[in-house]
Amino acid sequence: MVAADVRELAGGHGTHVVLEAIGHMPAYEQAVGLVRPGGVISRVGVPQYEQAPIGFGSLFGPDIRLAGGPAPVRAYIEELMPDILDGTIEPGKVFDTTTDLDGVPASYQDMADRKCLKVFITP
């Protein structure tokens, strides 16, 4: 859906919260187009850019809050990994590709080339 379609679904104003989980400029720009005045853009995708519109015309004027930071994966990995490995948590809801350690470099390239979304690395 394009931003206008999402805005229409949200009563013409945009959404209260947008989760930007990609980290590329087009995803950030789309998030800016989706959020309503007074809303929040939360970035969990690691930004692959240094400059983004945050001035009066994009975020400051309409009082849009930009939040986010690196996901604290290491804080949860010991607790959650056993549930993933025994099937209690289904990582397929997020991951669409699996590889071993040897496939990691190619997998990062595949994510950059948009051939896959997220890669699950097996031991």
N, C-alpha and C positions, 0 to 999 in steps of 0.2 A: 504494500500500500504506500502511496505517496503521502507526504505530510498533509496535503489538503483533505485526503480521505480520512486520515486519522483524526484530524481536527473536526471534521464533520461528525464522525462517530462520537466525539467527545463534546458534542453540543456547540461546536463552532469555536471553541476557545483553546483547544489543545489539552494535553494531559497534565495532571498535577505533578507527576513524576515520570522521568525518562531514565532508563538504565542503559548507559552506553557501554557495551561490553566488548567492543571490537578494537578500539584504539587507533583507528585510521581517521583522517580528516573528514572523508565523506560521512562516516558514522557520526562524528561530532556535529557536523553541519546539519545532518538529519535530526539529531537530538534537539538542536536549537530550533529547528522548524516545527518540532512536535510539542514542545513544552509550552504551557500557558503562562501568561504573566503571573508572577508570584510563585511559579513552580520551581522544581528542583531537577537538575541534571546530575545524576550520580554516575561517575566514570569508574568502572572497574577494569576496563580494557586499558592496557598500558599504552599511553599516548606515543605514537610513532612520529610525532611532530613537536616542534617547539613553539610555534605561533598558532594561535587560534583567536577568532573574534570573541572578545569579552567586554567590549566597550559599551557606550551608551545605547547604540542602536541594536545591539545584539543581546546582551545580558543585563547590564547595569540599569538601563532605562526601564525595561519591563520588570525589574526586580526579580530576576531569575538567579537562583542559587546554584553554583557549580561546586559539587562535592566529589569526593572519591579519593582513592589511593590504592596502593598495592594490597591485594587480598592477603590476609595473614594465613596463608596455606599451612605453614609450618606449625602454627598454633593448634591446628585441628587434625593434622595428618595422622598422628598416633591414634587418635580416637576414632577417626572415620575409615582409615584404610582397611581394618579388619572387616567392617561392614560392607565395603566395596568388594573385597576379595571373597567373602562368603555369600554374596548376592543379596544381602539385606538392602543395600543401596544400589540402584541400577544406574551406572555411569552412562549408559547409552542415552539417557535423557539429555546429556550434554555432549558426549564424545561421539563422533561419527566415523572415526578411523582408529585402528589399533596398530602399534608397531613395537618392535623391541628396541633396545638401546642403539643398535646399529642403524636403525631407520630414523633416528631423531633428526639429523640434519636435513634429510630429504623431506621429512614431515613438516618442519618449520617452513621450508620453501613451499610446500603444498598449501599450507595455511596462508602464506603471503600471496600465493597465486590464486587463492580462493577455490582450490580444488577440494578442500575439506574445511570444516569449521574448527573442531578441536580434536587433538590426538591423545589417545590413551596409551601410555608407555608401559609395556609389560616387562617384568624382570627377565 
